[in-house]
Amino acid sequence: MSGTVLDARALNRAALARQLLLDRADLPVLDAVAHLGGLQAQEPQEPFVGLWSRVRAFDPAALSDLLTGRRVVRTHLMRRTVHLLASADVLAWRARHDAMLRQRVLGTYRRELAGIDLGELAEAGRAVMADGEPRSMGDLARAVADRWPAPGHRPLGELLVAALIPMVQLPPRGLWRAKGGVRNVPVSSWLGREVDPLPEDGSDPVGQALVRRYLAAFGPAATADLRAWSGLAGLPAAVAALRDELVGFRDERGRELLDLPDAPRPDAGTPAPVRFLPAFDNAILGYDDRSRIIDDAHRGLSVAGERVALVDGRVAATWTAKEGTVLVTPLRAFTRAERTAVTEEGERVASFLSDGASARASIAEVG
């Protein structure tokens, strides 16, 4: 394993390049979603901002069309959070996440769900959903509550929808400018087939695929970072199986970092443009050590639902948008050049969010 040390700035530039934040990519939207391994999407409109910041000439209608065309779906997957993913990845990856999804729901509702036969509950839930009608989490829970009255609707519903039955959230939820509650249907009915089963021989090709895909979008990274992104604890064997095709580095703390040999690792001095990120963006949440992109003092912003702006590649401000105006609140003092760049990019994102109507950006005073 190489002893080459990558400092924080070098790791930052590598992360920006992999996340399509160093240069906007000339990619079809589906390819961008797949490259990123999905986008966290519990806030339905946020992926549109994430893709606008990454894809050149991004048209939000293209993403809406992918959702209605069933090539992209909204579903619980990594970390048990709702993600926007390529349908092919959901079919390939879901079974590998099943155990983690169950463990996380059962860990949240340990007392309420104690003693429930998961197989029986899953069978009952599938029987309810067999009529093809979309249902909310509460509707599905109420449909089985006569048989399992003790846990309450929320624990039952989360267990069924987020863990036991692979589900997708139907449009109009997640479409551009659309509002709609969560209506779930099984993956199998929406995409026309069941998710791919795990191999019976104990091999882990999906785990290996996840390692490669993660490094392509987030590397160089430690195995703890891979675990933080996926929520999966059981990938050491997949990493070990790929050792011969990976290259290794160290960070300044001495952690081992893995990477794909031909993946981009730009020079640390590469200029980084201002970028506006949506709430819960995986460019931040996809790491255990988030210091490559956000200061530890501001780490809480990444889980608080704050939209953030990158200046020189790092989180340097939060931002909000209302009625055609973007308001940027700096986390540190900006230079004159940085204020200009932030204002210009803020005006562009304001224009995007207001469908090209007159838009403006302003920067709040620090302190």
Number of C-alpha atoms within 10 A of each C-alpha: 12 11 12 12 18 20 14 15 18 20 24 25 27 26 28 27 23 24 22 22 26 22 16 17 19 14 16 13 22 17 12 20 19 19 19 20 24 24 25 29 25 18 15 21 18 20 27 25 20 23 25 22 24 25 19 16 13 21 15 19 13 14 23 21 14 17 24 15 11 18 16 26 29 28 27 26 28 24 19 20 15 22 24 27 26 25 23 16 17 26 18 16 21 23 18 20 21 18 13 21 25 19 15 17 20 18 11 13 17 14 11 15 20 10 8 12 9 14 10 10 19 17 14 17 21 17 11 16 19 12 8 12 11 17 18 16 21 16 15 23 26 18 16 18 16 9 10 16 12 12 18 15 20 15 21 27 24 20 25 25 26 23 25 22 20 23 23 29 26 23 20 18 20 28 22 19 14 12 13 12 12 16 18 25 22 22 22 15 14 18 19 10 11 14 18 15 12 16 10 7 6 7 12 18 14 20 21 19 14 21 24 20 17 24 21 22 22 27 28 30 24 22 19 16 22 22 20 18 21 21 20 19 12 13 19 15 13 19 18 11 14 16 14 8 10 17 16 19 19 20 19 10 9 11 14 20 24 22 24 19 12 9 15 17 20 17 12 16 9 14 12 19 18 24 25 27 27 27 26 25 22 21 24 25 17 23 23 16 17 17 18 22 24 21 13 12 8 13 17 12 18 20 12 10 13 18 22 27 25 20 20 18 23 22 28 22 23 20 22 16 17 11 11 20 20 24 20 24 19 22 15 12 13 16 9 9 9 15 15 13 16 26 20 16 20 28 21 18 25 25 19 19 21 16 12 12 11 12 20 20 23 17 18 12 10 10 8
